[in-house]
Amino acid sequence: MEVIKSSLDEFMEGKKFFKIPVYQRKYDWEKEQCRQLFDDIERIILTEKYHFLGTFVYQKKSVPGSNNFDEYVVIDGQQRITTIILLAKALHEIIDDDDKEEIFSTFIKHTKGKGMKNKCKLKPTEYDLPVFEKLMNYEKFDENNFDDNEKFSMLYQNYIFFRQKISADNSEKIYKAIQNLNIVGINVESGENPQEIFESINSTGLALSQSDLIRNYLLMSLDYDSQEDLYKKYWLQIELLLHSTETVEKFIVQYLITKRKSDSLLHNNKKKRLSKNNLYFSFKKYFEENYNGEKKSVEVEKYLADMYRYAKFYNKFLFKDKVEFDKLSALDKKFYELNFLLESANASIILMYLYDKFDRNIFDEEIFIKFIDAMISLTFRAKLCGTNGITPQFAGNVISRLEQEKILDEDSFWKTITFGKGDYSFPNNEKFKKSLINSDLQAVLKSDGCRYLLYSLEKNAPHSKELPKYSGETASIEHIMPRTLNDEWKNYLSSKNDLQSHEHWLNTLGNLTLTAYNSELSNSTFDKKKLIYSDSGFFYTKELKNFSDWTSIQIQVRAKKLANAALKIWNLPEKYNSIIVENGNVFTFDSDFGIFTGTKPATISIANVEKEIKTWREFLREIFKFLYKQDEKIFEQNLQKENTPQRIREFFSDKKDLDSFDVPLSTKDILRFANNFVENFDLTGDTNFKDEIWFTLKN
């Protein structure tokens, strides 16, 4: 390892070509970091002292056929060196003296050399290269030459920041200050491992994102040519598809859940949920557990190719605010409804699994749309009824169960998606209808959700014609009985003995409708409103002309009609609507324990491991064995709690083997105690095992 001390300009001048390797993150310094650098430069101007810019770590290699040029592969310092060059370019544009040419040749481009003349001094990552070269190549800056995406780049924004800071009055002082910046350069010898050095020094500056760490884990151990090839072929394409680091990380989290069929993992001997916080650990674990011993570059390419394939699926589920809905395909319209309108953040986990099957022609588009309709129905019912809907855990369980089905068709999908119980249940028709009629929809669904509900009803109305566009301007939510009652409305409702019902029924389904004339209607009487409603392009709004009065009675009548229509849109097949205790049904601790009296268990599943059992005592034994294995200390602490039955205390006081556990308790007592014991274990150990336990019954 060679260490040098140098001024920044001496370090960068001469026959040196700086290259950012593929395992580095893209340029992401923000104005805050640039402002700090510029503050340091201004401090140098005031004090005329030197300032230490930091350490640059690199691997120096000769550039073949370039007349003694050296390539510096930057291991650490790429954010600083890129920012300095942006500053130098802005300075070069503004300064007007003999230093102009020196700035250009030192920081911006080579002015001579075989094969190197007019090449930029720095080659950034492939992601940053187009905007960077565009900035470096112009002779006179013109913002009109950059499109909106390019202007969004931090390269562009930081260049503009420096342009705004530099003037003809201070440019010469700034250049002299830059010459007072010192650095330490560390050249990593060819026999040393750049990945280990990179990771050991990454505690300074901007921390690498979880996706940066994953990219480096996959690429850094490969030879440089393989790194370049796989990065350009796969990783860069994923970044270009998904744009932001945040979206890339969301994708990888959901990709892993899709592939693993679970969002649970053991981290530091504790049960955790897979998330952005443990993404790097989770990916490494997944890769290592599935590594089949092939050549590393072959294995890495296999994984990157699969990730890129799934990223293309995932990209189909991403939508911007302004979408020309009518121009979307039938399938894309369903993706838009589920992911954008209903904001189902975790639906993509199941959708990626399904899209893989669809892409391999296992089922056609018609079936795919039916699957998505079932997910839309679950998601909307869950929103309205206050259940969990599609969580990462639920999605993993759905995929796991679908994998066990011999045929993936509409019936098997409904069977799988309705398996959940309690907070994970698919709200049945009775609960959904009751919530539709009685809920304060503005509180539960908010304005966007109400508009989605009402517009969907109109779209599926009996005599629906071409509707106004889906927007707040052309489809405004109107309260038929107004939010603020004027004297006319107060007198009218009082005459009907119904004034007290205003607050309760105000935001319910029966009192809400769509119109393009919301501001016109305001607090008008119902008779005046009917005149405007009669000309509406919305079927259910136009129907209001048929009512002679508008009180809580009419609101409930209309709500029941709309609720019946909603049951057909967000449907649940009747065979999955009834809740009966039978063989094959899956139950959790959210079930009513009283219904299990006189039954026998068939299987128990804990953390995705399913086992056949014969008795409820065996059910409790399996839970004990699992939790004891997870954390003996927490297990014993929870045995000491007051709700532990005396017979169980006595068994453990003799330190008997868990395999011989056979304490006689009623079915209801076993289930109640098991539920409390697991809840307490989760609370003490910061785990979530309760949601990982389900069971089935025998005939």
Disulfide bonds with the S-S distance in Angstrom:
none
